[in-house]
Amino acid sequence: MNPAQLRAEIPVLKKRAYMFSGGIAPATNRTIKAMDDYMKWVTQDPDGLYLHTEDAMHDCRALFAKLVGADADEIAFVESTSAGSNLAVDMLTPAPKGSNVVFDEYAYPSSVYPWKLKGRENVALRFVQPRDGIVHFEDMEAAVDDDTIAISISHVTPGQGFKHDIARLAKLAHANGAVLIVDGAQSAGAMEIDLHKWGVDFYSTTGMKWLMGAGGVGYFYAAKKHLDKTPTRAGYSSNEHGYGLHKFEFKDNAERFHLGLSNTMGAVFSKPGMEQLLEVGTKVIEKHVLDLSGYAIRGMKERGMNVITPDEEKYRLGVIGAIMDDAEQFWKFLYDRGVDTYFAGNLFRVDPHVFNNRADVDRLFEGIEAYESAHK
Ligand SMILES: Cc1ncc(COP(=O)(O)O)c(C=O)c1O
């Protein structure tokens, strides 16, 4: 499948220039069919549904593993990125007195808050400040020392669209006896990722954005070497011995993080999108996303927008941020013209994915020009 063929599979694109993949994914025809089947099962054959949905969850783990260069056994099916972040922190605490964790100032709150829970006060949180919109590796390096237990970052940051070099950060963490925790909510599904090769320890993401799946679905990767660490919660799904009340041992794979019945509807919804992304291929996806984001950045700047996302490909991916006082008004103006973007406070954001094309971005440009004229 090529990007144009995937595009043809997404009904909303017939009318709208949908460029909010950093928020929520549009359904493809295959997703719609899967949900129709789900409704048929639940109304006509609930017993069949019980069997099928369990499969869908494991299929999602396997598909996700393929997309990020991991093994399915290292992937837990969780409810959100935040749930995954908490699992990683649970396994690293309690930490020795005097420990620290290194973030950058663009970190997502769900990476930071788990460290603020009771009993974790002895871990100092260090925040590296970006310079000119870039989190410099050298600054991260300077913040790490022998007491660092983790470097914790968003692979691609959600406002600025800054992309870290996580292979380099993994090396830095390991050289100091620490681990690398990555929030992949703005990267998984939009680029080639090789968690094994890059040496990432923990990686969490949501299914509902670039992975073209459902809300309430997330994936948590723990590298094999960490699967001997003990989770803080247990359920029948985590028990090697199933339902037996008197025998409990955690499974030796990432299912040890599963508790009970998972989000089966979300699993059914989430499978087709990942299948289709794999059919396009992550190499093609990354090239396409970088091309479109570069095109968008150039055009937005030419039209006078205050873009904060770096120009250089190595520092960006699919999220493009710009600062403007009237971001909400501008977002609404575009929305009414059939161009879907995002705003938060004074941040305006546009996130083209592999199923978008230059014509979608041109509709954004036309919107910028029309907004300018209307507000002169
Ligand atoms: C970097 C990043 N992390 C996490 C999330 C979402 O977290 P969750 O999956 O817990 O809702 C977002 C959503 O915008 C995000 O941009």
The ligand as a MOL file (V3000), in Angstrom:
LIG
                    3D

  0  0  0     0  0            999 V3000
M  V30 BEGIN CTAB
M  V30 COUNTS 16 16 0 0 0
M  V30 BEGIN ATOM
M  V30 1 C 3.9750 13.5980 24.3950 0
M  V30 2 C 2.6450 13.1010 24.8340 0
M  V30 3 N 2.5630 12.1690 25.7890 0
M  V30 4 C 1.3840 11.6700 26.1900 0
M  V30 5 C 0.2080 12.1150 25.6290 0
M  V30 6 C -1.0990 11.5280 26.0200 0
M  V30 7 O -1.0180 10.7290 27.1240 0
M  V30 8 P -2.1240 9.6340 27.4170 0
M  V30 9 O -1.9430 8.5370 26.4090 0
M  V30 10 O -1.8020 9.2070 28.7990 0
M  V30 11 O -3.4570 10.2950 27.2880 0
M  V30 12 C 0.2300 13.1100 24.6710 0
M  V30 13 C -1.0340 13.6540 24.1260 0
M  V30 14 O -1.1260 14.7100 23.5990 0
M  V30 15 C 1.4810 13.6010 24.2570 0
M  V30 16 O 1.5460 14.5370 23.2950 0
M  V30 END ATOM
M  V30 BEGIN BOND
M  V30 1 1 1 2
M  V30 2 1 2 3
M  V30 3 2 2 15
M  V30 4 2 3 4
M  V30 5 1 4 5
M  V30 6 1 5 6
M  V30 7 2 5 12
M  V30 8 1 6 7
M  V30 9 1 7 8
M  V30 10 2 8 9
M  V30 11 1 8 10
M  V30 12 1 8 11
M  V30 13 1 12 13
M  V30 14 1 12 15
M  V30 15 2 13 14
M  V30 16 1 15 16
M  V30 END BOND
M  V30 END CTAB
M  END
